Amino acid sequence: KKDIPAVNFLIHEIHCRRNIEICPYCSDSIPKSEMKNHVESEHVQVTCKCRMKIENSLLKDHEESACPLRPALCQFCDIPLAFNKLQEHESYCGARTEPCGDCGRNVLLRDLKEHPRVCG
């Protein structure tokens, strides 16, 4: 998958056919001697804590951005929760009130950022 000078192409092609394989899963060029290790380390199916089966090479990205059990912080109280519980928690947590330091009214936490525009 690289540009090869025409004068070297035949020798290069012979070398590649003898020593390189294309991975059937990811289409990367892998040395034949490393193919078994590549498939076992990158493409073996593992089970995430959310019980989803996924390729080992994709697990880290899944855990960081797609897993429903990934950690997430509540925007109101900064408590870490599972992402799939966050919306329900924030709905409850944002309904709590705090007194405004300027006007003294009790303001919902979810409205606290917008409150200064209408304060007083």
C-alpha positions as CSV (number, residue, x, y, z in Angstrom):
1,K,0.0,0.0,0.0
2,K,2.9,2.3,-0.7
3,D,4.4,3.8,-3.8
4,I,7.3,1.7,-5.1
5,P,9.7,2.9,-7.8
6,A,9.0,0.9,-11.0
7,V,12.6,-0.5,-11.2
8,N,12.1,-2.1,-7.7
9,F,8.5,-3.2,-8.2
10,L,9.0,-6.8,-9.2
11,I,11.4,-7.5,-6.3
12,H,9.2,-5.7,-3.9
13,E,6.1,-7.7,-5.1
14,I,8.0,-11.0,-4.7
15,H,9.0,-9.9,-1.2
16,C,5.5,-8.9,-0.2
17,R,3.9,-12.1,-1.5
18,R,6.4,-14.2,0.4
19,N,6.3,-12.2,3.7
20,I,3.2,-10.1,4.1
21,E,-0.5,-11.0,4.5
22,I,-3.6,-8.9,4.5
23,C,-5.6,-9.2,7.7
24,P,-9.1,-10.5,6.8
25,Y,-10.6,-8.4,9.6
26,C,-9.0,-5.0,9.3
27,S,-7.2,-5.2,5.9
28,D,-3.9,-4.1,7.4
29,S,-0.7,-5.5,6.0
30,I,0.8,-7.8,8.6
31,P,4.0,-9.8,8.4
32,K,3.0,-13.5,8.0
33,S,5.1,-14.4,11.1
34,E,2.9,-12.0,13.2
35,M,-0.5,-12.7,11.8
36,K,-1.6,-15.2,14.5
37,N,-0.5,-12.8,17.3
38,H,-2.2,-9.9,15.5
39,V,-5.5,-11.7,15.2
40,E,-5.4,-13.0,18.8
41,S,-4.5,-9.6,20.3
42,E,-6.5,-7.2,18.1
43,H,-9.5,-9.1,16.8
44,V,-10.4,-11.6,19.6
45,Q,-13.9,-11.0,21.0
46,V,-14.0,-9.7,24.6
47,T,-17.0,-8.9,26.8
48,C,-17.3,-5.4,28.2
49,K,-18.7,-4.7,31.7
50,C,-22.0,-3.8,29.9
51,R,-22.0,-7.4,28.5
52,M,-21.5,-6.3,24.9
53,K,-19.2,-8.5,22.9
54,I,-16.6,-6.4,21.0
55,E,-13.2,-6.8,19.4
56,N,-10.4,-6.2,21.8
57,S,-8.9,-3.4,19.7
58,L,-12.2,-1.5,19.9
59,L,-12.8,-2.0,23.6
60,K,-11.0,1.1,24.9
61,D,-12.9,3.4,22.6
62,H,-16.2,1.7,23.5
63,E,-15.6,2.1,27.2
64,E,-14.7,5.8,26.8
65,S,-17.5,6.9,24.4
66,A,-20.2,4.4,23.9
67,C,-20.6,2.1,26.9
68,P,-23.8,2.8,28.8
69,L,-21.9,2.0,32.0
70,R,-19.0,4.5,31.3
71,P,-18.5,7.0,34.2
72,A,-20.1,10.4,33.8
73,L,-20.3,13.3,36.2
74,C,-23.5,15.0,37.2
75,Q,-23.4,18.6,36.1
76,F,-25.0,19.8,39.3
77,C,-23.3,17.8,42.1
78,D,-20.2,16.3,40.3
79,I,-21.0,12.8,41.6
80,P,-19.7,10.1,39.2
81,L,-22.5,7.9,37.9
82,A,-23.0,5.3,35.1
83,F,-23.9,7.1,31.9
84,N,-27.2,5.3,31.6
85,K,-28.3,6.6,35.1
86,L,-27.1,10.2,34.5
87,Q,-30.3,11.6,32.8
88,E,-32.6,10.3,35.6
89,H,-30.2,11.6,38.3
90,E,-29.8,15.0,36.7
91,S,-33.5,15.4,36.4
92,Y,-33.9,14.9,40.1
93,C,-30.7,16.7,41.1
94,G,-31.4,19.7,38.9
95,A,-34.8,20.1,40.7
96,R,-33.1,20.9,44.0
97,T,-32.9,24.6,44.9
98,E,-30.3,27.0,46.2
99,P,-30.9,30.6,47.4
100,C,-29.6,33.3,45.0
101,G,-26.9,35.4,46.7
102,D,-28.3,38.6,45.1
103,C,-32.1,38.4,45.3
104,G,-32.5,35.7,47.9
105,R,-35.0,33.7,45.9
106,N,-34.7,29.9,45.8
107,V,-33.6,28.9,42.3
108,L,-33.6,25.5,40.7
109,L,-30.1,24.2,40.2
110,R,-30.9,23.6,36.5
111,D,-31.8,27.3,36.1
112,L,-28.9,28.7,38.1
113,K,-26.8,29.5,35.0
114,E,-29.6,31.5,33.4
115,H,-30.8,33.1,36.7
116,P,-28.5,36.2,36.6
117,R,-30.2,37.4,33.5
118,V,-33.6,37.6,35.3
119,C,-32.4,38.1,38.8
120,G,-34.3,40.8,40.8
